[in-house]
Amino acid sequence: MVTEESGRVPEDADVTRAHSLAREIFSGIANKWTLLVVTVLGERTLRFTELRGEVEGISHKMLTQTLRGLERDGLVERTVYPTVPPRVEYALTDAGRSLRQTVYGMCGWTRRHLEHIEESRERFDRASKTPVGPVGGRATTGGR
């Protein structure tokens, strides 16, 4: 009879855990505020009020939540200086700068495919203006 070492995790459990963690991370970084904060921080270190001024439309509460999430995931580093009043600065970590490069890649993809996407949306929107029947199918002429 063969037994596994106690405390050993089967390989498929590691894969499941990795997929679950990836979904959690993606949901945290794939929102407009996170992407904007990562883009604005770029290579610069900014104070909270400077960052809020550069991320148009973000509330104090949402910026605080976004920065805490990024700090928790190791993408942003928060430095507090012992002054009166305290000075707090935010900067991207190496992992945050790597994410920024990925964001720039997505922006480049969007620019390359912008015309195609706009044409597809227009075509879809025109086709969607066709009346829809009561069961979710397209309305038809003639009855049964």
N, C-alpha and C positions, 0 to 999 in steps of 0.2 A: 504494500500500500504506500502511495506517494502522498506526502502532505506538503503544503506550502509553508514557508517560513511565516511565523506569526508577525503581524505588522506590515506585511508586504501587500502593496496595492496592485491589483491586476492591471495590466497595461490598458485595457479598454476603459477602466475607471479613470485613468489619467487623461485619456482622450476626451471622455465625457466632461470631466472637470475643466479641461482647457477650452472646450467649445462653450461651456456655460460661462466661463470667465470672459471669453472673447465677446459673447453676446452682451454681457454686462458692460464691458468697456466700450463697445461700439455704440451702445445706446447712450452712454455718457458723453462721448466725443462727437457723435453725429447729430449735433443740434446746432442751430445757427449761432447761439451765443458762444459756445465753446470754440467753434471754428473762427469766429470773429476775434475773440480774445487771443487765441493762438496766433492768428495772423498779425494783429496789432502789436503783440509783444515782440514778435520777430526776434531780432538780435538785441533789442533794447530792454533795459530795466526801467519799469515805470512804477510810480506810486499809484495808489488806488484811484485818487481823483483824476490823475492824468489819464489813466486807463479808461475810466468811465467817460471822460470827455472825448476820447477817440473812438469808443464803441457806441455809435449813434443809436439812441433809443433804448439802451439797456438801463434798467432800474438799479438802484443801490442794492436792493435785495437779490435780484437776479445775478448781478456781478459778484456779490459775495458768495452765493451758492455755486456759481460757475468756478470761481477761483478755488473754493474749498474742494470741489470735486477734482479739479486739475491737480491740486496739491496732493490730495489723497492718492491719486493714481501716479504720482511722481513725475508729472509733466510740467509743473510750475513749482518754483522755489520761492518761498515767502521769507523775507529777511526783515526782522524787527530791530531797529536801532534804539538804544536806551537814551532817548532824548525826551525833552518835554516840549510839546506833546510828542508821543512816540512817532517815529517815522517808519513806515512799512513800505517795502518795495517788493515787486514781483518780477520774476524773470523765468524764461523757459529753461528747463533742464536739457540735457543732451537728448533725452527721449522726447521732450516737447519740441525741440528743434527738428528732430526726425519726423514727428507728426506734421510739423509745418511744411516740410518738403512734400509730404504726401498730399496735404491740402493744396499746395501749389500745383502739384501734378493733376489733381482733380479739376482745378481751375483751368489749366491748360487743355485738358480733355474737353471741358465745356466750351472753351473758345474754338477749338478745332471742329466741334460738332454742332455749334450753335445754329447755323443755318438749317441743317438737317432737322434738328429738334424743333425749331420754330415752324418749319414747313409741316412736320408731322403733327404738331399740336393743332395747327390751323386746319389741316385735313381732318383730323379726328373731331375737332369742335364742329366743323361744318356737318360731318356725318352724324354727330350726336344730336343735331337739331331736328332730326327726323322724329315725328311723334312716336311715342312708345305705347303699345297696347296694354291692357289691364293686367296681363299675366307676366309682363316684363319683356315680351317679344315686341318686335316692330309692328306698328299698326298696319293693317292690310286693308285693301279695298275689296269690297264684295263680302258677302256673309256666308255663313254655313248654315 
